């Protein structure tokens, strides 16, 4: 029997660290009857925080998915929930979750309001066009201020926050809420952990405030829906509850209004009414616009409709390793049906994959199901090669869905196993972790042979190193990362190189005259050697020209200053001579290598360093401190603008000056600024610093 997608909700829970996301999810599981006991984060017993590191630190590291059923207005809703981390180092988990969700419950602490990671996650939700409801949690805490947080959401996040409730009582006396939509009070019973509640009249001392905020709610709804505008001017009270909810739902899906509700998850108050509003206001897969993909062969648009009868199309948004079922791939199905044991086509690898089993996820446990249908989120096993962001589809209708963009890693460590015997084990472990986490990168430094592990921040890499020890039983040593410098030639010189060796019998002989210098790159040109053969009259036979070119190409990997590679160079070979007996291909190749070493040193070589494009989003009051700090790091300012009420500072900064920057920035701005760092280009290192780097390299070489 086909399920009615109208009653499906794919929602996420996102917020700044410590706003109570996992606590709220635990209450949802309890009230929905999935758990019969509430797991508390501070006791390390939360269902959704199943990793050891999460339980020890009391933070969420990986997004966990679960499915619950919720009865609302005599309908049974199927709700897929993803609980996401709040820490900036794990933004990747929020990023990939938001890509596949239809709606979001955005948590705010009633005491702390809009915090830095709230801003980052809010921008991500804007980016993926995810409709949301605001839930102001921790109303029982001293200093809680529901309306103050609503105001911050308006001002700091630039969105139209509209209160749907007002709290009854505050701090220790927080007992319930007045619902402004249907004008009634709700007080939760404490004896059954808030499972039931009483409907009460509006307290007398709140009537004026309730009238004021109900009018604001009606005004916001009427502004959005013109048919209600006339009613609003004639008699606001003539607008019925049904009309308010219908208009509010449209406005939320259109991302024009963010409804705000409140409660205290820890004290078991307000979670059910928030869930009721999720069913009432957030979109089902049918409410979202059709997904537009493209055909990989023709680049034509493909429209994906949320319908079981359509061909299958899904997006893989996460790969995880489970000790019992092996590699799991989390997918969001957008159309069609995936039966267990069937095949899907992966448009990236252009291969078919057999899906042996399909699961519904519940944190780190799986419930096997027969089929995954359009609009659902589940996990599959049995595949050989699926990566995060891959589109899985029916071979008869090939399609590529928009993937996710992940930020570049900003910090790295050089790592090595403590025991030589663990080298292979470390390689396999890192391969698994890199597959799970697209923001984790690994590469080998050609100069030092070190393995460099790069990630989003110190906490991120700390957790990865901890996982290597616990899950993969590999103990490692970690050191400091190194900057990947390069070298460039800045002026052209002419040089004659004669290579001669006489060792009795047949000798070696090659004579080349060439011009070497910088290369002008045109549009679309690739890096490398531009080799010009200007030999006339056969002074060097044709069969020796190729070895000369090969000699120069191989010499480019070892520059004249400190042995760093040269990306671009131009060589013009225009004269030389050879010996009938002693000349051979190897002699000419060696002549080119030796000639490069001699001549490149005269070409005014320069040391180049990687420059990062840095974008810092910071509240106004820290702008001076942030720009001053970037200047001290040899940053070149590129301009400023404002976005969502914050200042965006853009600068180009050398990578060498940015180690530990994210941590320093948090200290500098009390954790309120966020930065993104992306590689921009290579630029010359100032002479005094270049001399220092060259000295260090030569010193290390002599020490060896």
C-alpha positions in Angstrom: 0.0 0.0 0.0 1.4 3.4 -1.0 2.0 5.7 1.9 0.6 9.2 1.8 3.6 11.5 1.7 1.5 14.3 3.1 2.1 12.7 6.5 5.9 12.4 6.2 8.2 14.9 7.8 12.0 15.0 7.3 13.3 17.3 10.0 16.6 18.2 11.6 17.4 19.6 15.0 20.2 22.2 14.8 21.6 24.9 17.1 24.7 26.3 18.8 26.6 23.9 21.0 24.8 23.2 24.4 21.4 24.6 23.4 19.8 21.2 24.2 19.4 19.5 20.8 20.1 16.0 22.0 18.0 16.5 25.2 15.1 17.6 23.0 15.5 14.6 20.6 15.5 12.3 23.7 12.2 13.8 24.8 10.7 13.3 21.3 11.7 9.6 21.4 10.1 9.2 24.8 6.8 11.0 23.9 6.6 9.1 20.6 6.9 5.8 22.5 10.2 4.8 20.9 12.1 4.9 24.2 10.5 4.0 27.5 13.1 5.7 29.5 14.6 9.2 28.9 18.4 9.1 28.2 20.2 12.1 29.7 23.2 13.7 28.0 24.9 14.6 31.3 24.7 11.0 32.4 26.2 9.8 29.1 23.0 7.8 28.4 21.5 9.7 25.4 20.4 7.4 22.6 21.5 9.7 19.9 25.0 10.3 21.3 26.1 6.7 21.0 29.8 7.3 20.3 32.1 6.9 23.3 33.7 10.3 22.7 30.2 11.9 22.6 29.2 10.3 25.9 32.5 11.3 27.6 32.5 14.9 26.3 28.7 15.5 26.4 28.8 16.8 22.9 27.4 15.6 19.6 30.1 14.7 17.0 28.2 12.9 14.3 24.6 13.5 13.1 22.3 10.6 14.1 19.1 9.7 12.3 16.0 8.1 13.7 12.4 7.6 12.8 9.3 8.1 15.0 5.6 8.1 14.5 3.5 11.0 15.9 -0.3 11.2 16.2 -1.7 14.6 15.4 -5.3 15.4 14.6 -6.2 11.7 14.1 -3.4 11.2 11.6 -0.3 9.2 12.0 2.8 11.1 10.9 6.0 9.4 9.9 8.9 11.6 11.1 12.5 11.2 10.2 14.7 13.2 12.6 18.4 14.0 12.3 20.1 15.3 15.4 23.1 17.4 14.3 26.3 18.6 16.2 26.6 22.2 17.3 30.4 22.5 17.3 31.9 24.5 14.5 34.5 21.7 13.8 31.7 19.4 12.8 29.8 21.8 10.5 30.1 19.1 7.8 27.5 17.1 9.7 25.0 19.9 9.7 25.8 20.8 6.1 25.1 17.3 4.7 22.0 16.9 6.9 20.4 20.1 5.8 21.0 19.2 2.1 18.5 16.3 2.5 16.0 17.7 5.0 12.7 19.5 4.3 12.3 21.3 7.6 14.3 22.2 10.6 13.6 22.8 14.3 16.1 25.5 15.3 16.9 25.5 19.0 18.0 28.6 20.9 18.9 28.8 24.5 16.4 31.1 26.3 19.4 32.5 28.3 22.1 32.8 25.5 19.9 33.6 22.5 21.5 33.7 19.1 25.1 32.4 19.4 27.8 32.1 16.7 27.1 28.6 15.5 23.4 29.5 15.4 24.4 32.1 12.8 26.6 29.6 10.8 23.9 27.0 10.8 21.1 29.5 10.0 23.1 30.6 6.9 23.5 27.0 5.8 19.7 26.5 6.2 19.2 29.6 4.1 21.6 28.3 1.5 19.7 25.0 1.2 16.3 26.7 1.5 15.1 24.7 4.5 11.9 26.0 6.2 12.2 26.2 10.0 10.5 26.6 13.4 12.3 28.3 16.3 12.2 26.5 19.6 13.4 28.5 22.6 14.7 25.9 25.1 15.8 26.2 28.7 12.9 28.5 29.8 13.3 27.2 33.3 16.8 28.7 33.6 17.6 32.0 35.4 17.7 34.8 33.0 15.5 33.2 30.4 13.8 35.7 28.0 11.6 34.2 25.2 10.7 37.5 23.6 14.3 38.7 23.9 15.4 35.7 21.8 12.6 36.3 19.3 14.0 39.9 18.9 17.5 38.6 18.4 16.4 36.1 15.7 14.8 39.1 13.9 17.8 41.4 14.3 20.8 39.1 14.2 19.5 36.5 11.7 17.5 39.0 9.6 14.3 36.9 9.6 10.7 37.5 10.5 10.4 35.7 13.8 6.8 35.6 15.0 5.8 34.3 18.5 3.1 31.6 18.5 3.2 31.2 22.3 4.0 33.2 25.4 5.4 31.5 28.5 3.3 31.1 31.7 5.7 31.8 34.6 9.4 32.3 34.2 12.6 30.6 35.3 11.9 28.2 38.2 8.2 29.0 37.9 7.9 28.2 34.2 4.8 26.0 34.1 3.3 26.2 30.6 2.5 28.4 27.6 -0.4 30.4 26.2 -1.0 29.4 22.6 -1.7 32.6 20.6 -3.2 30.7 17.7 -6.1 29.2 19.6 -6.0 31.5 22.6 -5.7 29.0 25.3 -3.3 28.2 28.2 -1.5 24.8 28.5 0.2 23.6 31.7 2.2 20.3 31.7 1.7 17.7 34.4 5.0 17.0 36.2 3.9 13.6 37.7 4.1 11.8 34.3 7.1 13.7 32.9 5.0 16.1 30.9 3.3 13.3 29.0 -0.1 14.9 29.7 -1.2 18.5 30.1 -4.2 20.6 31.3 -5.9 23.2 29.2 -6.4 26.3 31.4 -7.8 29.8 30.9 -5.4 32.6 30.1 -4.0 34.0 33.4 -5.5 37.5 34.2 -2.1 39.1 34.5 -1.2 38.0 31.0 -4.4 39.1 29.1 -3.0 42.4 27.8 0.3 40.9 26.7 -1.6 38.0 25.0 -3.8 40.4 23.1 -0.8 42.5 22.0 1.2 39.5 20.7 -1.9 37.7 19.2 -2.5 40.9 17.2 1.2 40.9 16.0 0.7 37.2 14.9 -2.5 38.1 13.0 -0.8 41.1 11.4 2.2 39.0 10.2 -0.2 36.3 8.8 -2.4 39.0 7.1 0.6 40.7 5.6 1.5 37.4 3.9 -2.0 36.4 2.8 -3.9 39.1 1.1 -7.3 37.4 1.5 -6.8 37.7 5.3 -5.7 41.4 5.0 -9.3 42.7 4.5 -10.6 40.6 7.4 -7.8 41.9 9.6 -8.7 45.5 9.0 -12.4 44.8 9.5 -12.2 42.6 12.6 -8.9 40.8 13.5 -10.9 38.4 15.7 -13.0 37.2 12.7 -9.9 35.3 11.4 -10.4 31.6 12.4 -7.8 29.3 13.8 -7.9 27.2 10.6 -7.2 30.3 8.5 -4.3 31.4 10.7 -2.7 27.9 10.4 -3.2 27.6 6.6 -1.6 31.0 5.9 1.1 30.4 8.5 2.0 27.1 6.9 2.3 28.7 3.4 4.5 31.5 4.9 6.8 29.1 6.7 7.2 26.9 3.6 7.9 30.1 1.6 10.5 31.0 4.2 8.8 34.4 4.9 8.0 33.7 8.6 9.8 31.8 11.3 7.3 30.8 14.0 8.7 30.8 17.5 7.6 28.4 20.3 9.1 27.8 23.7 9.7 25.2 26.4 12.1 23.4 28.6 13.2 20.0 27.2 15.0 19.0 30.4 11.9 19.7 32.5 9.7 17.9 30.0 7.7 21.0 29.0 6.8 22.2 25.5 8.2 19.4 23.3 4.8 18.0 22.3 3.3 21.3 21.3 6.5 22.0 19.3 6.0 18.6 17.5 2.4 19.4 16.8 3.5 22.6 15.1 6.1 20.6 13.1 3.3 18.5 11.7 1.1 21.5 11.2 3.6 24.0 9.7 6.7 22.3 8.3 6.7 21.0 4.7 6.1 17.4 3.7 8.2 16.1 0.7 5.1 17.0 -1.5 5.3 20.7 -0.4 8.8 21.2 -1.6 9.4 22.4 -5.2 10.2 19.6 -7.6 13.9 18.7 -7.4 15.8 19.7 -10.6 18.7 17.4 -11.6 20.6 17.1 -14.8 21.2 14.3 -17.2 24.9 13.3 -17.1 25.0 12.5 -20.8 23.2 15.4 -22.3 23.3 18.0 -19.4 19.5 18.5 -19.9 17.3 19.3 -16.9 15.6 16.3 -15.3 12.6 17.0 -13.0 12.3 14.7 -10.0 8.8 14.4 -8.5 8.2 12.9 -5.0 6.2 10.0 -6.3 6.6 6.2 -5.8 5.6 5.6 -9.4 8.5 7.6 -10.8 11.9 6.1 -11.5 14.2 5.9 -8.4 16.5 8.8 -7.5 18.3 9.4 -4.2 21.2 11.3 -2.8 23.9 9.6 -0.6 24.6 12.1 2.1 26.7 10.1 4.6 28.9 7.0 4.8 29.5 5.3 8.1 31.1 2.1 9.3 29.1 -0.2 11.6 30.9 -3.1 13.4 27.9 -5.4 12.6 26.7 -4.6 9.1 29.9 -3.0 7.7 29.7 0.1 5.5 26.4 1.9 5.7 25.3 4.6 3.3 22.6 7.1 4.4 20.4 8.1 1.6 17.4 10.4 1.0 15.0 9.0 -1.6 13.5 11.8 -3.8 11.5 9.6 -6.2 10.6 6.0 -6.9 11.2 2.9 -4.7 14.3 1.0 -3.8 13.7 -2.7 -2.9 16.3 -4.6 -1.0 18.3 -6.9 -3.3 17.9 -4.5 -6.3 20.4 -2.6 -8.3 21.0 1.2 -8.5 23.1 3.2 -10.9 25.8 5.5 -9.5 26.2 8.5 -11.9 29.7 9.4 -10.5 31.3 6.0 -10.9 29.0 5.1 -13.9 28.6 1.6 -12.3 25.7 -0.4 -11.0 25.6 -1.1 -7.3 23.7 -4.0 -5.7 21.9 -2.9 -2.5 21.6 -6.1 -0.4 19.6 -4.6 2.5 17.7 -1.5 3.3 17.4 -0.1 6.9 15.5 2.4 8.9 18.0 4.0 11.3 17.6 4.5 15.0 20.9 6.2 16.1 23.5 3.4 15.8 20.9 0.6 15.5 19.2 -0.5 12.3 15.7 -1.9 11.7 15.6 -3.8 8.4 12.9 -2.8 6.0 11.9 -4.2 2.6 11.9 -1.0 0.6 12.8 2.7 0.8 10.2 4.9 -0.8 10.2 8.5 -2.2 10.5 11.1 0.5 12.1 8.8 3.0 15.5 8.7 4.7 17.2 5.4 5.3 20.5 3.5 5.1 21.6 0.9 2.6 24.4 -1.8 2.7 26.1 -4.1 0.2 27.5 -1.4 -2.1 31.1 -1.4 -3.4 31.8 2.2 -4.2 29.5 5.0 -3.0 30.8 8.3 -1.8 29.2 11.2 0.1 27.2 13.4 -2.4 26.7 10.6 -5.0 23.4 10.3 -6.9 21.9 6.9 -7.0 19.2 6.4 -9.6 17.4 4.1 -12.0 19.6 3.3 -15.0 16.7 4.0 -17.3 16.6 7.7 -16.1 20.1 8.8 -15.3 20.3 12.0 -13.3 22.8 14.0 -11.2 21.4 15.8 -8.2 23.1 18.8 -6.7 25.7 17.6 -4.3 27.1 19.3 -1.2 30.0 21.8 -1.0 32.3 21.1 1.9 34.7 23.6 3.3 38.4 23.1 2.9 40.4 21.8 5.9 42.2 24.6 7.7 44.6 22.8 10.0 46.9 19.8 9.7 49.2 17.5 11.7 52.0 15.3 10.5 51.3 11.8 11.9 53.1 8.5 12.0 52.4 5.2 13.8 54.3 4.6 17.0 55.1 1.1 15.9 56.5 0.4 12.4 54.3 -2.7 12.3 51.2 -0.5 12.3 51.9 1.4 9.0 49.5 -0.7 6.9 46.9 -0.6 9.7 47.1 3.2 9.8 46.7 3.5 6.1 43.5 1.4 6.1 42.1 3.2 9.1 42.7 6.6 7.6 41.1 5.5 4.3 37.9 4.5 6.2 37.8 7.8 8.1 38.4 9.9 5.0 35.5 8.0 3.3 33.2 8.8 6.2 34.2 12.5 6.6 34.6 14.7 3.4 36.3 17.4 5.4 39.2 15.1 6.5 42.0 15.0 4.0 45.3 13.1 4.0 48.4 13.6 1.8 52.0 12.6 1.9 54.6 15.4 1.8 57.0 14.4 -1.0 59.9 16.2 0.6 59.7 14.7 4.1 57.7 11.6 3.4 55.4 12.6 6.3 51.7 11.8 6.3 49.8 15.0 6.8 46.2 14.7 8.2 44.1 17.8 7.7 40.8 18.8 9.2 38.4 21.6 10.3 40.0 22.4 13.6 41.9 21.1 16.6 38.9 19.3 18.2 38.1 17.6 14.9 41.6 16.2 14.6 41.7 15.3 18.3 38.6 13.2 17.8 40.0 11.6 14.7 43.2 10.7 16.5 41.2 9.4 19.4 39.1 7.2 17.0 42.3 5.8 15.5 43.4 4.7 18.9 40.0 3.3 20.1 38.3 1.9 17.0 41.4 0.9 14.9 43.9 0.3 17.8 46.6 2.4 16.2 48.8 4.5 18.5 50.3 7.5 16.7 52.8 10.3 17.1 51.8 13.7 15.8 53.9 16.6 14.9 53.5 20.0 13.3 52.3 20.5 9.7 54.5 22.0 7.0 53.7 24.6 4.4 53.9 23.4 0.8 56.2 26.0 -0.7 57.1 26.3 -4.5 59.8 28.1 -6.5 59.7 30.3 -9.6 62.2 31.7 -12.0 61.8 35.4 -12.7 64.4 36.2 -15.4 65.7 34.5 -18.5 69.4 33.6 -19.0 71.4 31.8 -21.7 73.6 28.9 -20.7 76.0 26.4 -22.4 76.4 23.0 -20.7 78.9 20.4 -21.9 78.7 17.0 -20.3 81.9 15.0 -20.9 83.0 11.7 -19.3 85.9 9.6 -20.5 86.5 6.4 -18.6 88.4 4.3 -21.1 86.4 2.8 -24.0 83.2 4.5 -25.0 82.7 7.8 -23.2 79.8 10.2 -22.6 79.3 13.5 -24.5 76.6 16.1 -24.8 76.8 19.8 -25.6 73.7 22.0 -25.3 73.1 25.8 -25.5 69.8 27.0 -24.2 67.8 29.9 -22.9 65.9 29.3 -19.6 63.5 31.6 -17.8 59.9 32.2 -16.7 56.9 31.1 -18.8 54.0 33.3 -19.7 50.8 31.4 -19.1 47.9 32.0 -21.5 44.3 31.4 -20.7 43.5 27.7 -20.4 47.2 26.8 -20.3 48.2 24.0 -17.9 51.2 24.3 -15.6 54.5 22.7 -16.8 57.4 23.1 -19.1 57.2 25.1 -22.3 60.0 23.5 -24.4 61.0 25.3 -27.7 63.2 23.3 -30.2 65.1 25.9 -32.2 67.9 23.5 -33.4 68.8 24.2 -37.0 70.9 22.1 -39.4 71.0 19.0 -37.2 73.7 20.2 -34.8 71.9 18.0 -32.3 70.2 14.9 -33.9 66.5 14.6 -33.6 66.6 11.5 -31.3 68.4 13.5 -28.6 65.9 16.4 -28.5 63.3 14.4 -26.5 65.9 13.3 -23.8 66.9 17.0 -23.3 63.2 17.9 -22.7 62.8 15.0 -20.4 65.9 16.1 -18.4 64.5 19.6 -17.9 61.0 18.3 -16.9 62.4 16.0 -14.2 64.7 18.8 -12.9 61.6 21.0 -12.2 60.7 18.9 -9.2 63.8 20.2 -7.4 64.2 24.0 -7.5 67.5 25.8 -7.1 66.7 27.6 -3.8 65.5 24.9 -1.3 64.5 22.0 -3.5 60.8 22.9 -3.7 59.1 22.2 -7.1 58.8 24.7 -10.0 55.4 24.8 -11.6 56.2 26.7 -14.8 59.3 27.3 -16.9 60.3 28.0 -20.5 63.4 26.5 -22.1 64.5 27.3 -25.7 67.2 24.9 -27.0 69.0 26.6 -29.9 72.5 25.2 -30.3 74.9 22.5 -29.3 77.0 19.6 -30.7 77.4 15.9 -30.4 80.0 13.1 -30.8 79.4 10.3 -33.3 80.5 7.6 -30.9 80.2 9.0 -27.3 76.8 10.8 -27.5 73.6 9.0 -26.4 70.2 9.8 -25.1 71.2 9.5 -21.4 74.2 12.0 -21.9 71.8 14.6 -23.3 69.3 14.1 -20.5 72.0 14.4 -17.8 73.4 17.6 -19.6 69.9 19.1 -19.3 69.6 18.3 -15.6 73.1 19.7 -14.8 72.5 22.7 -17.0 69.2 23.4 -15.2 71.0 23.4 -11.8 73.7 25.8 -13.0 71.4 28.1 -15.0 68.3 28.3 -12.7 70.4 29.7 -9.9 71.1 32.7 -12.2 67.4 33.2 -13.1 66.7 35.3 -9.9 64.6 32.4 -8.4 61.9 33.2 -5.9 60.3 31.2 -3.1 56.5 31.1 -3.4 54.0 30.4 -0.6 50.3 29.4 -0.6 47.9 32.3 0.0 44.5 31.6 1.5 41.4 33.6 0.8 40.0 34.3 4.3 36.5 35.4 4.9 35.6 36.3 8.5 32.0 37.0 9.5 32.1 39.0 12.7 29.8 41.2 14.8 30.5 44.9 14.3 32.2 45.4 17.7 35.1 43.1 16.8 35.8 44.4 13.3 38.8 46.5 14.4 40.4 43.6 16.3 39.9 41.1 13.5 41.4 43.4 10.8 44.3 44.3 13.1 45.0 40.6 13.7 44.8 39.8 9.9 47.3 42.7 9.2 49.7 41.3 11.8 49.5 38.0 9.9 50.7 39.7 6.7 47.2 39.8 5.4 46.2 42.0 2.4 42.7 43.4 2.9 40.3 42.8 0.0 37.2 44.6 1.2 34.3 44.5 3.6 30.5 44.1 3.3 27.6 43.3 5.6 25.6 40.1 5.5 22.7 39.1 7.8 23.6 41.9 10.2 27.3 41.0 10.5 30.5 42.4 9.0 32.2 40.2 6.4 35.9 40.9 6.2 37.8 39.5 3.2 41.6 39.2 3.1 44.4 37.2 1.4 46.7 35.7 4.1 49.7 33.4 3.8 48.9 29.9 5.0 52.0 29.9 7.2 50.5 32.7 9.3 47.1 30.9 9.7 48.0 27.8 11.8 45.8 28.0 14.9 43.9 30.9 13.4 40.4 29.6 14.0 41.2 29.1 17.7 42.8 32.5 18.0 39.8 34.1 16.2 37.4 32.5 18.7 39.4 33.9 21.6 39.6 37.3 20.0 35.8 37.6 19.4 34.5 35.6 22.4 33.6 32.9 20.0 31.2 35.1 18.0 33.0 35.2 14.6 33.3 32.5 12.1 35.9 32.1 9.3 36.2 30.2 6.1 39.6 29.7 4.5 40.0 28.6 0.9 43.2 28.2 -1.2 43.6 31.2 -3.5 47.0 31.3 -5.2 50.8 31.2 -4.7 52.7 34.5 -4.1 56.4 35.4 -3.5 57.6 35.1 0.1 59.3 38.4 1.4 63.1 38.1 1.1 63.9 38.1 4.8 61.4 35.3 5.5 62.4 33.4 2.4 66.0 33.4 3.5 64.9 32.0 6.9 62.9 29.1 5.2 65.9 28.3 2.9 68.3 28.2 5.8 65.9 25.9 7.8 65.7 23.5 4.8 69.4 23.4 4.3 70.0 23.0 8.0 67.6 20.0 8.1 69.3 18.5 5.0 72.8 18.8 6.6 71.5 17.3 9.8 70.4 14.2 7.8 
